[in-house]
Amino acid sequence: MTLARREFIKLLSVAGAAGLLPASVVAAMRQPSDLYELPGFGNVTLLHITDTHAQLNPVYFREPNVNLGIGPALGKAPHVVGDAFLRHFGIAPGGIEAHAFTFLGFDEAARRFGKVGGFAHLKTLVDRIRAERGDGNSLLLDGGDTWQGSGTAYWTRGKDMVGAGNLLGVDVMTGHWEFTYRDKEVIENIGAFKGDFVAQNIAVRDEALFDYRFPEFAGFDEDAGLAFKPYTIKTVGGFKVAVIGQAFPYTPIANPQRFIPDWTFGIQEERMQELVDKIRTEEKPAVLVLLSHNGMDVDLKLASRVTGIDVIFGGHTHDGIPAPSIVANAGGKTLVTNAGSNGKFLGRMDLDVKDGKVRDFRYRLLPVFSNLLPPNAEMTKYIEEMRAPYRETLREKLATTEETLYRRGNFNGTFDQLICDALRKVKDAQISLSPGFRWGTSVLPGQTITMEHVMDQTCITYPETYRRELKGSELKAILEDVCDNLFNPDPYVQQGGDMVRVGGLDYECDPTASMGKRIGDMALDDGTKIEADKSYVVAGWATVGSQAPGEPIWETVAKYLRDLKTVKIEKLNTPVLKNVSGNPGITDDTRRT
């Protein structure tokens, strides 16, 4: 590509950002080799990754076809999918960016454009941007969910990802699934992390303060009762940048509290405002950032209520959002972003800072295509060394799939269904339940399903399976409870995951209804209606309370696949949805009324 064309593309990008050209025109002109060529702007660059879920190597990852927004969230980012997403953000259909941000034509586009992510490729991009911006002018932030999500992370207790983050050059991070290791392991990993781990919303329980088991931990503040440093100050481009950490507020509810018995979480909005005011007064930063794992809807509400935050770099809900939402509040405005998952994206925000304030910004969420970015040699060597002891196990061939296997969307994906089918078959159950996790890589038609793929979908520290009897009324209560976590109109009540996946069970769902009234017409696969007082044999995994008695879920799924040989999903147990007609968070290939 000639210099003239590079400059032309830069001029187009500037014109598009200024609104002088339609975004679709700029997108149409951009070729794959131009994805990472951005015009210089401002004097402070903030880079952001989140929810990489321990995916060290490039993967396939399909975006959702269902991400419903209810009530005030209807039709607003992140609750738009497919063509509605492209229209909302001005992205031309059919190109590399349309593939990166939507599920449209996924199979063909994945083969055409290749895999995404991979820490060796991500490092190449990070290093390139940092070199372009110059020493001391950039900061790399990690929003958490980094140390969990793969077999190697499970077997090393997250240590493989601590090393990868150090090599990548992460400056500041917060967490969520990081806290699903034992508290001692969490402290050890943070001690080995070379950046700053921050979380303003994690306190030590009052009863634990008297005999706290980690009194020597550098982040512990006995006077404030906080387990970790609430914020850190960095100098970027010659300016003070304050970064406050916000770990996932509902960790002890969504994940086992038994692993972290001494710590409390929560949104802690009042504490957040007090901290922001204190930092503004005492530290006088030019830029104040919240590095959040709240989930995007929670961040949007928080931004409208807490003043003094310039930018929220968000995570948890895995939403790849090409442009920040600008939220007005009593103190001015806050930019809210979310940077997808699985190492698929790198968020880049360039700020123009003058007279101690943010004056303007430019933002791009850059897809990390492994075909377009050469792997960094040092990171490649590190990854190979970390994987070497487990390579034989991970490469075991289990079966072949005839269709795309994926997990992402408010209801069952095909890999979720595979897990549910395995539970029913191996456990001899009528119904199966599987958590609505949003992490997990995709497998293309014709590909071999390996043990690594299974671990990518199931690898948690509480993987034990169970088989028990539940009454029909108990099943409905479970579905109602999870549905309220997903569709409650108040974001502060939502917990950011998706609907529990089911096998052998059909039902109707009205996301617009109130608690207790969203689930109806429950029936077994053969059409037999579920009776409230009748008991049914149910298999599942990932109990948050007491530990279940069965083998790890990956053993159940692997056994099923070894016997099955070829995967073809005969039926998706997705609900019939009511009152969602016209909702841009759903597409025509989902049943609804």
C-alpha positions as CSV (number, residue, x, y, z in Angstrom):
1,M,0.0,0.0,0.0
2,T,1.5,3.4,-1.0
3,L,1.9,6.4,1.3
4,A,-0.7,8.2,-0.7
5,R,-3.3,5.6,0.0
6,R,-2.5,5.5,3.7
7,E,-2.9,9.2,4.0
8,F,-6.2,9.0,2.0
9,I,-7.6,6.4,4.4
10,K,-6.6,8.5,7.3
11,L,-8.4,11.5,5.8
12,L,-11.4,9.3,5.2
13,S,-11.3,8.2,8.9
14,V,-11.1,11.8,10.1
15,A,-13.9,12.9,7.8
16,G,-16.0,10.0,9.0
17,A,-15.3,10.7,12.7
18,A,-16.3,14.4,12.1
19,G,-19.6,13.3,10.4
20,L,-18.5,14.6,7.0
21,L,-18.9,11.2,5.4
22,P,-21.4,8.3,6.2
23,A,-19.7,5.7,8.3
24,S,-20.8,3.1,5.7
25,V,-18.7,4.9,3.1
26,V,-15.6,4.8,5.3
27,A,-16.2,1.2,6.2
28,A,-16.5,0.3,2.5
29,M,-13.3,2.0,1.6
30,R,-11.3,0.4,4.5
31,Q,-9.5,-2.8,3.4
32,P,-8.3,-5.5,5.9
33,S,-4.8,-4.2,5.9
34,D,-6.0,-0.8,7.0
35,L,-7.9,-1.9,10.1
36,Y,-5.1,-0.9,12.4
37,E,-3.9,2.3,10.7
38,L,-5.5,5.1,12.7
39,P,-4.8,8.8,12.4
40,G,-2.9,10.2,15.4
41,F,-5.0,12.2,17.9
42,G,-4.6,13.7,21.3
43,N,-1.9,13.1,23.9
44,V,-3.2,10.2,26.1
45,T,-3.9,6.7,24.7
46,L,-5.8,4.2,26.8
47,L,-5.9,0.6,25.6
48,H,-8.5,-1.9,27.0
49,I,-9.0,-5.6,27.0
50,T,-11.6,-7.6,29.0
51,D,-13.1,-11.0,29.4
52,T,-10.3,-12.8,27.5
53,H,-11.2,-16.0,29.5
54,A,-7.7,-17.5,29.3
55,Q,-7.7,-17.9,25.5
56,L,-4.0,-17.7,24.8
57,N,-4.4,-18.9,21.2
58,P,-6.6,-17.6,18.3
59,V,-10.1,-18.9,18.3
60,Y,-13.4,-18.7,16.5
61,F,-16.1,-16.8,18.4
62,R,-19.7,-16.2,17.2
63,E,-21.5,-13.1,18.3
64,P,-25.1,-13.4,19.6
65,N,-28.3,-13.4,17.6
66,V,-30.3,-12.7,20.7
67,N,-29.5,-9.9,23.1
68,L,-32.8,-8.5,24.2
69,G,-33.2,-5.1,25.7
70,I,-36.3,-4.6,27.8
71,G,-38.0,-1.4,29.0
72,P,-35.6,1.5,28.8
73,A,-32.9,-0.6,27.2
74,L,-35.1,-1.5,24.2
75,G,-33.2,-0.7,21.0
76,K,-30.2,0.7,22.7
77,A,-26.6,-0.6,22.7
78,P,-25.7,-3.2,23.6
79,H,-29.1,-4.7,22.9
80,V,-29.0,-4.7,19.1
81,V,-27.9,-7.7,16.9
82,G,-27.4,-8.6,13.3
83,D,-28.5,-6.1,10.7
84,A,-29.9,-3.8,13.4
85,F,-26.4,-3.7,14.9
86,L,-24.8,-2.8,11.6
87,R,-27.4,0.0,11.0
88,H,-27.1,1.3,14.5
89,F,-23.3,1.7,14.2
90,G,-23.0,2.5,10.5
91,I,-21.1,-0.6,9.6
92,A,-21.3,-1.8,6.0
93,P,-22.6,-5.4,5.7
94,G,-20.5,-8.3,4.3
95,G,-17.1,-7.0,5.3
96,I,-14.5,-7.9,7.9
97,E,-16.0,-5.5,10.5
98,A,-19.5,-6.8,10.0
99,H,-18.1,-10.3,10.7
100,A,-16.2,-9.1,13.8
101,F,-19.3,-7.5,15.4
102,T,-22.2,-9.7,14.4
103,F,-23.1,-13.4,13.8
104,L,-24.3,-12.7,10.2
105,G,-22.9,-15.3,7.8
106,F,-20.7,-16.5,10.5
107,D,-19.6,-19.9,9.0
108,E,-18.5,-18.5,5.6
109,A,-17.0,-15.3,7.1
110,A,-15.0,-17.2,9.7
111,R,-13.4,-19.4,7.0
112,R,-12.8,-16.3,4.9
113,F,-11.3,-14.0,7.6
114,G,-9.8,-16.6,9.9
115,K,-9.5,-16.8,13.7
116,V,-9.6,-13.9,16.2
117,G,-7.6,-13.1,19.3
118,G,-4.5,-14.9,20.6
119,F,-2.1,-13.2,23.0
120,A,0.8,-13.4,20.6
121,H,-1.2,-11.4,18.0
122,L,-2.7,-9.1,20.6
123,K,0.8,-8.3,21.8
124,T,1.9,-7.4,18.3
125,L,-1.0,-4.9,18.1
126,V,-0.4,-3.5,21.6
127,D,3.3,-3.1,20.9
128,R,2.6,-1.4,17.5
129,I,0.2,1.2,19.0
130,R,2.5,1.9,21.9
131,A,5.4,2.4,19.5
132,E,3.3,4.8,17.4
133,R,2.2,6.8,20.4
134,G,5.7,6.9,22.1
135,D,7.0,5.9,25.4
136,G,4.9,6.9,28.4
137,N,1.9,8.0,26.3
138,S,-0.3,4.9,26.7
139,L,-1.8,2.7,29.4
140,L,-3.1,-0.9,29.0
141,L,-6.1,-1.8,31.1
142,D,-7.5,-5.3,31.7
143,G,-11.2,-5.5,32.9
144,G,-10.9,-9.0,34.3
145,D,-12.2,-12.5,33.6
146,T,-8.7,-13.2,32.4
147,W,-7.5,-16.0,34.6
148,Q,-10.3,-18.5,33.9
149,G,-11.8,-20.2,30.8
150,S,-9.3,-22.8,29.5
151,G,-7.8,-26.1,30.6
152,T,-4.4,-24.6,31.1
153,A,-5.7,-21.8,33.3
154,Y,-7.6,-24.4,35.4
155,W,-4.6,-26.7,35.8
156,T,-2.2,-23.8,36.6
157,R,-4.7,-22.0,38.8
158,G,-4.6,-18.9,36.6
159,K,-0.8,-18.6,36.7
160,D,-0.4,-19.1,33.0
161,M,-2.6,-16.0,32.4
162,V,-0.7,-13.9,35.1
163,G,2.5,-14.5,33.1
164,A,0.8,-13.7,29.8
165,G,-0.6,-10.5,31.2
166,N,2.8,-9.5,32.5
167,L,4.4,-10.2,29.1
168,L,1.6,-8.3,27.3
169,G,2.3,-5.3,29.5
170,V,-1.0,-4.9,31.4
171,D,-0.7,-1.9,33.7
172,V,-4.0,-2.1,35.7
173,M,-6.6,-4.8,36.1
174,T,-9.7,-5.7,38.1
175,G,-11.5,-9.0,38.4
176,H,-14.4,-11.4,38.6
177,W,-13.7,-15.1,37.6
178,E,-10.3,-14.4,39.2
179,F,-12.2,-14.9,42.5
180,T,-13.3,-18.4,41.7
181,Y,-9.9,-19.7,42.8
182,R,-9.3,-20.0,46.5
183,D,-8.6,-16.7,48.2
184,K,-5.0,-17.7,48.9
185,E,-4.5,-18.4,45.2
186,V,-6.0,-15.1,44.3
187,I,-3.6,-13.3,46.6
188,E,-0.6,-15.2,45.2
189,N,-1.6,-14.4,41.6
190,I,-2.1,-10.7,42.4
191,G,1.3,-10.8,44.1
192,A,2.9,-12.2,40.9
193,F,1.1,-9.7,38.6
194,K,3.4,-6.8,37.7
195,G,0.6,-4.2,37.3
196,D,-1.8,-2.8,39.8
197,F,-4.9,-4.8,40.8
198,V,-7.7,-2.4,41.9
199,A,-11.2,-2.9,43.3
200,Q,-13.0,-0.2,45.3
201,N,-16.0,-2.4,46.0
202,I,-14.4,-5.4,47.8
203,A,-14.3,-5.1,51.6
204,V,-13.1,-7.5,54.3
205,R,-16.0,-8.7,56.5
206,D,-16.1,-7.1,59.9
207,E,-15.8,-10.5,61.7
208,A,-12.7,-11.4,59.5
209,L,-10.8,-8.1,60.2
210,F,-9.9,-9.2,63.7
211,D,-7.9,-12.1,62.5
212,Y,-7.5,-11.4,58.8
213,R,-5.6,-14.1,57.0
214,F,-3.8,-11.8,54.6
215,P,-2.6,-8.9,56.8
216,E,0.7,-8.5,54.9
217,F,-0.9,-8.2,51.4
218,A,0.2,-4.9,50.0
219,G,-3.3,-3.9,48.8
220,F,-5.1,-4.5,52.1
221,D,-6.2,-1.3,53.9
222,E,-7.2,-2.2,57.5
223,D,-8.4,1.3,58.3
224,A,-10.8,1.4,55.3
225,G,-11.6,-2.3,55.6
226,L,-10.8,-2.8,51.9
227,A,-9.2,-6.0,50.6
228,F,-7.5,-4.4,47.6
229,K,-6.3,-1.0,46.4
230,P,-9.3,0.9,45.3
231,Y,-7.5,3.0,42.7
232,T,-4.1,3.8,41.3
233,I,-2.5,6.9,39.8
234,K,-0.5,6.7,36.6
235,T,1.3,9.3,34.5
236,V,0.4,9.1,30.8
237,G,1.5,11.7,28.3
238,G,2.7,13.8,31.1
239,F,-0.8,13.9,32.8
240,K,-2.1,12.2,35.9
241,V,-4.6,9.4,35.1
242,A,-6.6,7.9,38.0
243,V,-7.9,4.4,37.5
244,I,-10.6,3.1,39.9
245,G,-11.3,-0.6,40.0
246,Q,-14.8,-2.1,40.1
247,A,-14.9,-5.9,40.4
248,F,-18.0,-7.8,39.5
249,P,-20.5,-6.8,42.2
250,Y,-22.3,-10.1,42.5
251,T,-19.4,-12.5,42.7
252,P,-20.5,-14.3,45.9
253,I,-24.0,-14.8,44.4
254,A,-23.1,-15.9,40.9
255,N,-20.1,-17.9,42.1
256,P,-19.3,-19.9,45.2
257,Q,-18.7,-17.7,48.3
258,R,-17.0,-20.7,49.9
259,F,-13.8,-19.8,47.9
260,I,-13.7,-16.3,49.2
261,P,-15.4,-16.3,52.6
262,D,-13.8,-13.1,54.0
263,W,-14.7,-10.7,51.2
264,T,-17.9,-8.7,50.4
265,F,-18.7,-7.2,47.1
266,G,-21.6,-5.1,45.7
267,I,-21.9,-2.0,43.4
268,Q,-21.1,0.4,46.3
269,E,-22.3,3.4,44.4
270,E,-22.1,5.8,47.4
271,R,-18.5,4.7,48.2
272,M,-17.7,5.2,44.5
273,Q,-18.9,8.8,44.5
274,E,-17.0,9.5,47.7
275,L,-13.9,8.0,46.2
276,V,-14.2,10.0,42.9
277,D,-14.7,13.2,44.9
278,K,-11.7,12.4,47.1
279,I,-9.4,11.7,44.1
280,R,-10.6,14.8,42.2
281,T,-9.8,16.9,45.2
282,E,-6.6,15.4,46.5
283,E,-4.9,13.9,43.4
284,K,-6.3,16.4,40.8
285,P,-6.0,14.0,37.9
286,A,-6.5,15.2,34.3
287,V,-8.3,11.9,33.5
288,L,-10.4,9.8,35.8
289,V,-11.2,6.3,34.6
290,L,-13.4,3.5,36.0
291,L,-12.1,0.1,35.1
292,S,-15.3,-1.9,35.5
293,H,-16.6,-5.5,35.5
294,N,-20.2,-4.4,36.2
295,G,-21.7,-5.3,32.8
296,M,-22.7,-2.6,30.3
297,D,-26.3,-1.9,31.5
298,V,-25.0,-1.4,35.1
299,D,-22.3,0.9,33.9
300,L,-24.8,3.0,31.9
301,K,-26.9,3.5,35.0
302,L,-23.9,4.1,37.2
303,A,-22.6,6.7,34.7
304,S,-25.9,8.6,35.0
305,R,-25.7,8.7,38.8
306,V,-22.0,9.1,39.7
307,T,-20.3,12.3,38.6
308,G,-16.7,13.0,37.9
309,I,-15.8,9.9,35.9
310,D,-14.5,10.6,32.4
311,V,-14.5,7.1,30.9
312,I,-15.9,3.7,32.0
313,F,-14.0,0.8,30.4
314,G,-16.5,-2.0,31.0
315,G,-16.7,-5.7,30.9
316,H,-18.5,-8.8,32.0
317,T,-21.4,-8.8,29.5
318,H,-19.0,-9.5,26.5
319,D,-20.5,-6.8,24.4
320,G,-18.3,-5.7,21.5
321,I,-19.4,-2.1,21.0
322,P,-17.7,-0.1,18.3
323,A,-18.6,3.4,19.7
324,P,-18.9,4.5,23.3
325,S,-22.2,5.6,24.8
326,I,-22.2,9.2,26.0
327,V,-24.1,9.4,29.2
328,A,-25.1,12.8,30.7
329,N,-25.1,13.3,34.4
330,A,-25.2,16.2,36.9
331,G,-21.5,16.7,36.6
332,G,-21.3,16.6,32.8
333,K,-20.9,13.4,30.8
334,T,-19.2,10.0,31.0
335,L,-18.1,7.8,28.1
336,V,-19.1,4.1,28.5
337,T,-17.5,1.4,26.5
338,N,-17.4,-2.4,26.4
339,A,-14.7,-4.4,24.6
340,G,-16.1,-7.8,23.8
341,S,-14.4,-11.1,24.9
342,N,-12.0,-13.9,24.2
343,G,-9.2,-11.7,23.2
344,K,-11.2,-10.8,20.1
345,F,-10.9,-7.0,20.5
346,L,-8.6,-4.3,21.7
347,G,-10.3,-1.0,22.7
348,R,-8.3,2.1,21.9
349,M,-9.3,5.5,23.2
350,D,-7.2,8.5,22.3
351,L,-7.8,11.6,24.5
352,D,-7.0,15.2,23.9
353,V,-6.1,16.5,27.3
354,K,-5.6,20.3,27.9
355,D,-5.5,22.4,31.0
356,G,-6.0,19.4,33.2
357,K,-9.2,18.2,31.5
358,V,-10.3,15.9,28.7
359,R,-11.3,18.1,25.8
360,D,-12.1,15.5,23.1
361,F,-11.7,11.9,22.2
362,R,-11.5,9.3,19.4
363,Y,-12.4,5.6,20.0
364,R,-12.0,2.5,18.0
365,L,-12.7,-1.1,19.0
366,L,-10.1,-3.0,17.0
367,P,-10.8,-6.6,16.0
368,V,-7.8,-8.8,16.6
369,F,-7.6,-10.9,13.4
370,S,-4.7,-13.4,13.6
371,N,-4.4,-13.5,9.8
372,L,-3.6,-9.8,9.8
373,L,-1.3,-9.5,12.7
374,P,1.9,-11.5,12.9
375,P,2.5,-13.3,16.2
376,N,4.9,-11.9,18.7
377,A,7.8,-14.4,19.0
378,E,8.4,-13.9,22.7
379,M,4.7,-14.4,23.5
380,T,4.5,-17.4,21.1
381,K,7.3,-19.1,22.9
382,Y,5.8,-18.4,26.3
383,I,2.4,-19.9,25.2
384,E,4.0,-23.0,23.8
385,E,6.0,-23.6,27.0
386,M,2.9,-23.1,29.2
387,R,0.8,-25.5,27.1
388,A,3.5,-28.2,26.6
389,P,2.6,-30.3,29.7
390,Y,-1.1,-30.5,28.7
391,R,-0.8,-30.6,24.9
392,E,-1.6,-34.3,24.6
393,T,-4.8,-34.0,26.7
394,L,-6.0,-30.9,25.0
395,R,-5.5,-32.4,21.5
396,E,-7.6,-35.5,22.1
397,K,-10.1,-35.9,19.2
398,L,-13.6,-36.6,20.5
399,A,-16.0,-36.2,17.6
400,T,-16.8,-34.2,14.5
401,T,-19.5,-31.6,14.2
402,E,-21.8,-31.1,11.2
403,E,-22.8,-27.6,12.3
404,T,-21.4,-24.6,14.1
405,L,-21.2,-25.1,17.8
406,Y,-21.4,-21.8,19.8
407,R,-22.4,-20.3,23.1
408,R,-23.5,-16.7,23.0
409,G,-27.0,-15.3,23.3
410,N,-29.8,-15.0,25.8
411,F,-30.9,-18.6,25.3
412,N,-29.5,-22.0,24.3
413,G,-26.6,-22.0,21.8
414,T,-25.7,-25.2,20.0
415,F,-22.7,-26.0,22.3
416,D,-25.0,-25.4,25.3
417,Q,-27.4,-27.9,23.8
418,L,-24.6,-30.4,23.3
419,I,-23.7,-30.1,27.0
420,C,-27.4,-30.5,28.0
421,D,-27.8,-33.5,25.7
422,A,-24.7,-35.1,27.2
423,L,-26.0,-34.6,30.7
424,R,-29.3,-36.2,29.9
425,K,-27.8,-39.2,28.1
426,V,-24.9,-39.9,30.5
427,K,-26.9,-39.2,33.7
428,D,-30.1,-40.9,32.4
429,A,-32.2,-37.8,33.2
430,Q,-35.4,-36.4,31.8
431,I,-34.2,-32.8,32.0
432,S,-30.8,-31.1,32.2
433,L,-29.7,-27.6,33.3
434,S,-26.6,-25.8,32.3
435,P,-25.5,-22.3,33.4
436,G,-26.0,-19.3,31.1
437,F,-22.3,-18.6,30.8
438,R,-21.2,-16.2,28.0
439,W,-17.7,-17.5,27.6
440,G,-16.7,-20.4,25.4
441,T,-15.2,-20.7,21.9
442,S,-16.9,-21.7,18.7
443,V,-16.3,-24.8,16.4
444,L,-17.0,-24.6,12.7
445,P,-18.9,-27.3,10.7
446,G,-16.6,-30.2,9.7
447,Q,-14.1,-29.5,12.4
448,T,-13.0,-32.0,15.0
449,I,-14.2,-31.3,18.5
450,T,-11.2,-31.7,20.8
451,M,-10.9,-31.9,24.5
452,E,-9.7,-28.3,24.4
453,H,-13.0,-27.2,22.9
454,V,-14.8,-29.0,25.7
455,M,-12.6,-27.4,28.4
456,D,-13.1,-24.0,26.8
457,Q,-16.8,-24.4,27.4
458,T,-16.8,-26.0,30.9
459,C,-13.6,-25.2,32.7
460,I,-14.5,-23.8,36.1
461,T,-13.3,-24.6,39.6
462,Y,-16.7,-26.0,40.6
463,P,-17.4,-28.3,37.6
464,E,-19.0,-31.2,39.5
465,T,-22.2,-32.7,38.1
466,Y,-25.3,-33.9,39.9
467,R,-28.5,-36.0,39.3
468,R,-31.5,-35.3,41.5
469,E,-35.2,-35.1,41.5
470,L,-37.0,-31.7,41.3
471,K,-40.6,-30.9,41.3
472,G,-42.2,-29.0,38.5
473,S,-42.7,-26.0,40.8
474,E,-39.0,-26.0,41.6
475,L,-38.0,-26.0,38.0
476,K,-40.3,-23.1,37.3
477,A,-38.8,-21.2,40.3
478,I,-35.3,-21.7,38.9
479,L,-36.3,-20.4,35.5
480,E,-38.1,-17.5,36.9
481,D,-35.2,-16.5,39.2
482,V,-32.6,-16.6,36.4
483,C,-35.0,-14.8,34.0
484,D,-35.3,-12.0,36.5
485,N,-31.5,-11.7,36.7
486,L,-31.5,-11.3,33.0
487,F,-34.6,-9.2,32.2
488,N,-35.3,-7.1,35.4
489,P,-35.8,-3.6,34.1
490,D,-33.4,-2.3,36.9
491,P,-29.8,-2.9,35.8
492,Y,-28.7,-2.9,39.4
493,V,-30.6,-6.1,39.9
494,Q,-29.2,-7.9,36.8
495,Q,-26.3,-10.2,37.1
496,G,-25.1,-10.1,33.5
497,G,-25.2,-13.8,32.5
498,D,-27.7,-15.4,30.1
499,M,-30.7,-17.6,30.7
500,V,-30.1,-21.1,32.2
501,R,-29.7,-23.6,29.4
502,V,-32.1,-26.5,29.4
503,G,-32.3,-29.9,27.8
504,G,-35.4,-32.0,27.3
505,L,-37.6,-29.0,28.4
506,D,-39.6,-26.5,26.4
507,Y,-41.3,-23.4,27.7
508,E,-42.7,-20.0,26.9
509,C,-40.9,-16.8,28.1
510,D,-42.2,-13.3,28.3
511,P,-39.2,-11.1,29.0
512,T,-41.5,-8.1,29.4
513,A,-43.5,-9.6,32.3
514,S,-42.9,-9.2,36.0
515,M,-41.1,-11.6,38.3
516,G,-42.9,-14.9,38.7
517,K,-44.9,-14.4,35.5
518,R,-42.3,-14.7,32.8
519,I,-42.3,-18.5,32.4
520,G,-45.2,-20.6,31.3
521,D,-46.3,-23.7,29.3
522,M,-43.5,-25.9,30.4
523,A,-43.3,-29.3,28.8
524,L,-41.0,-32.3,28.2
525,D,-39.6,-32.9,24.7
526,D,-42.5,-35.3,23.9
527,G,-45.1,-32.7,24.7
528,T,-46.0,-33.9,28.2
529,K,-46.9,-30.9,30.3
530,I,-44.8,-30.2,33.5
531,E,-46.9,-30.6,36.6
532,A,-46.1,-28.4,39.6
533,D,-46.3,-31.3,42.2
534,K,-44.7,-34.0,40.1
535,S,-41.0,-34.9,40.4
536,Y,-38.6,-35.1,37.5
537,V,-35.1,-36.5,37.2
538,V,-32.8,-33.5,36.5
539,A,-29.1,-33.5,35.7
540,G,-26.8,-30.5,35.9
541,W,-23.5,-29.0,37.0
542,A,-21.8,-25.9,38.6
543,T,-23.7,-25.7,41.9
544,V,-22.9,-22.4,43.6
545,G,-23.8,-23.6,47.1
546,S,-22.5,-27.0,48.4
547,Q,-20.3,-29.1,46.1
548,A,-22.1,-31.5,43.9
549,P,-21.2,-35.2,44.1
550,G,-20.6,-36.1,40.4
551,E,-17.6,-36.1,38.1
552,P,-16.5,-32.9,36.4
553,I,-18.7,-31.8,33.5
554,W,-15.9,-32.1,31.0
555,E,-15.7,-35.8,31.7
556,T,-19.4,-36.2,31.1
557,V,-19.3,-34.3,27.8
558,A,-16.2,-36.1,26.6
559,K,-17.7,-39.5,27.3
560,Y,-20.8,-38.5,25.4
561,L,-18.8,-37.3,22.4
562,R,-16.5,-40.3,22.2
563,D,-19.6,-42.5,21.9
564,L,-21.5,-40.1,19.6
565,K,-18.6,-39.6,17.0
566,T,-20.6,-37.1,14.9
567,V,-22.5,-34.1,16.3
568,K,-25.8,-32.9,14.8
569,I,-28.1,-31.0,17.1
570,E,-31.5,-32.4,16.5
571,K,-33.4,-29.8,18.6
572,L,-32.5,-26.6,20.4
573,N,-34.5,-26.2,23.6
574,T,-35.0,-22.5,23.1
575,P,-38.2,-21.0,24.5
576,V,-41.1,-19.5,22.5
577,L,-40.7,-15.8,23.3
578,K,-43.7,-13.5,23.8
579,N,-44.1,-9.7,23.4
580,V,-40.7,-9.2,21.6
581,S,-42.0,-8.5,18.1
582,G,-39.9,-5.7,16.6
583,N,-37.2,-5.9,19.2
584,P,-33.9,-5.2,17.5
585,G,-32.2,-7.5,20.0
586,I,-33.5,-10.6,18.3
587,T,-33.5,-12.0,14.8
588,D,-35.9,-14.0,12.7
589,D,-34.2,-17.3,13.4
590,T,-35.5,-17.4,17.0
591,R,-39.0,-18.7,17.8
592,R,-41.3,-16.0,19.2
593,T,-44.9,-14.8,19.2
